[in-house]
Amino acid sequence: MIVVNTETIPGHVIKEVRGLVQGNTVRAKHAGRDIAASFKNLVGGEIKGYTELLTEARRQALERMLAQAQQLGANAVVNVRFTTGAITTGAAELYAYGTAVVIE
């Protein structure tokens, strides 16, 4: 399945739009990661625990979005976007969405 963040796919023609597809996941912070983050705030640098957490969340949201596209019979998803939002203290949602299409 082709997945792009553009409205078109060079070299392909969109034959049919199957509709909006989406996938999300809500993740909570881990106490150990919070402690490491506190130390990093003092000295600076990347907080690898959070980087890994967000990478996993993006992957899962994307997989769920693609599963929905396959159920609709699409072979590509265009105009893919990611967004995040706070759900509660210590938990955030990562949301992926796009338009499922059939391409030639």
C-alpha positions, 0 to 999 in steps of 0.5 A, spaced: 500 500 500 502 506 498 502 512 503 503 519 502 502 526 505 501 529 498 494 529 495 496 525 489 501 520 487 506 521 481 505 516 476 498 514 478 491 516 477 486 516 483 480 512 480 476 512 486 476 515 493 473 510 498 473 515 504 477 518 510 481 513 514 483 513 521 487 510 526 489 512 534 492 510 540 493 513 547 499 512 551 501 514 558 507 516 561 512 511 564 514 513 571 521 511 569 521 515 563 519 521 567 525 520 572 529 520 566 526 526 563 527 530 569 534 529 569 534 531 562 531 537 563 537 539 568 542 538 563 539 538 556 539 533 550 534 528 547 529 524 552 530 517 548 524 514 552 519 519 550 522 518 543 521 511 543 514 512 546 512 516 540 515 512 535 511 506 537 505 510 538 506 513 530 507 506 528 501 503 531 496 509 529 499 508 522 497 500 522 490 501 524 489 507 519 492 502 514 487 496 516 481 501 515 483 502 508 484 495 506 477 494 509 475 499 504 478 496 498 483 501 498 490 500 495 493 507 497 492 513 502 493 520 500 494 526 504 496 523 511 497 527 517 498 525 524 496 529 530 497 529 538 493 531 543 493 531 551 487 526 554 489 527 561 495 528 565 500 523 563 496 521 557 496 523 550 493 521 544 496 520 537 492 520 531 493 518 524 488 520 518 488 520 511 484 519 505 483 512 502 483 511 495 484 506 489 489 508 484 491 505 477 
